[in-house]
Amino acid sequence: REYAAKHLLQKHVRDLDVRFRSVQVSPSTDLLKLKDDHLWLAHERLVVKPDMLFGKRGKNNLVLLDGTLPSAISFIQERMHQTVAIGSTVGEVTHFIIEPYVPHKE
């Protein structure tokens, strides 16, 4: 998963001077408590994407860009447990990652 990979990099690559702020959301996550556990979510624009099915998440309407916490929660609720096909891979979306939105050119 992307979430785990980023945290492993942060922990083990000493020359990497980057602080990853991200939250992993699973089916057991209490979405209404996210703001209490991660205060920054309520004050920043957000990106939400599945923490799985890499490759064409954007083309399959699986990425929220420049969202707010309420829109992120709605986005996750609408897509949690949705079955998605990307190429020959078919899977149920069960995990998401929420990160700060960083505007950039394509």
matplotlib code that plots the C-alpha trace (Angstrom):
import matplotlib.pyplot as plt

x = [0.0, 1.1, 0.5, 2.8, 5.5, 5.6, 5.9, 8.7, 10.6, 10.2, 11.4, 14.3, 15.7, 17.7, 18.5, 14.8, 13.9, 10.1, 7.4, 4.5, 1.1, -1.4, -4.3, -5.2, -9.0, -10.3, -13.8, -13.4, -12.3, -14.8, -15.0, -16.6, -13.6, -11.0, -10.9, -10.4, -7.5, -5.9, -6.5, -4.8, -7.6, -10.1, -7.8, -6.3, -7.4, -7.2, -6.5, -8.3, -7.6, -7.8, -4.7, -4.9, -5.6, -2.8, -2.5, -5.6, -7.4, -8.0, -9.5, -11.9, -13.2, -11.4, -9.4, -10.8, -8.5, -8.6, -11.4, -12.5, -12.9, -16.7, -16.3, -13.5, -15.8, -18.6, -16.2, -15.0, -18.5, -19.7, -16.8, -16.1, -16.7, -17.3, -16.1, -13.7, -12.1, -8.8, -7.4, -7.7, -7.6, -11.0, -11.2, -13.3, -12.1, -11.6, -8.7, -8.2, -5.4, -6.0, -3.2, -2.8, -3.5, -0.4, -1.3, 1.0, 1.1, 0.4]
y = [0.0, 3.6, 4.6, 2.0, 2.7, 6.4, 5.8, 3.2, 5.7, 8.4, 6.1, 4.5, 6.9, 9.4, 11.7, 12.2, 15.5, 15.2, 14.8, 12.8, 13.7, 11.2, 9.2, 5.7, 5.0, 1.4, 0.0, 0.2, 3.9, 6.2, 9.0, 11.4, 11.2, 11.9, 15.6, 14.9, 12.5, 14.6, 18.3, 19.3, 17.6, 20.4, 23.2, 22.1, 21.2, 17.5, 14.7, 11.3, 8.2, 4.4, 3.0, 0.2, -0.4, 1.9, 3.0, 4.5, 5.8, 9.2, 7.9, 5.8, 8.7, 7.4, 10.5, 13.6, 16.7, 19.9, 18.7, 19.6, 17.2, 17.0, 16.3, 13.8, 11.9, 11.8, 10.7, 7.8, 6.8, 6.7, 4.5, 2.2, -1.4, -0.4, -3.1, -1.6, -3.0, -1.5, -3.4, -7.1, -6.4, -6.4, -5.5, -4.1, -0.7, -1.0, 1.4, 5.1, 7.5, 11.2, 13.7, 17.4, 18.8, 20.3, 22.2, 21.4, 21.4, 18.0]
z = [0.0, -0.7, 2.9, 4.3, 1.6, 2.4, 6.1, 5.6, 3.5, 6.1, 8.8, 7.1, 4.6, 6.7, 3.8, 3.0, 4.5, 4.0, 6.6, 5.1, 6.5, 5.6, 7.1, 6.1, 6.1, 6.4, 6.8, 10.5, 10.6, 12.4, 9.8, 12.2, 14.5, 11.8, 12.6, 16.3, 15.7, 12.9, 13.4, 10.2, 8.1, 9.1, 8.0, 4.7, 1.2, 0.7, -1.8, -1.3, -3.3, -2.8, -1.1, -3.7, -7.4, -8.5, -12.1, -13.4, -10.2, -11.7, -14.9, -12.9, -10.8, -7.7, -6.8, -5.1, -5.6, -3.6, -1.3, 2.2, 5.0, 4.5, 0.8, 1.6, 4.0, 1.4, -1.3, 0.8, 1.9, -1.7, -2.8, 0.2, -0.8, -4.5, -6.9, -9.5, -12.6, -13.7, -16.7, -15.8, -12.1, -10.3, -6.6, -3.9, -2.6, 1.1, 2.0, 1.2, 1.9, 2.7, 2.2, 1.9, -1.5, -3.2, -6.4, -9.3, -13.1, -14.8]

ax = plt.figure().add_subplot(projection="3d")
ax.plot(x, y, z, "-o")
ax.set_aspect("equal")
plt.show()
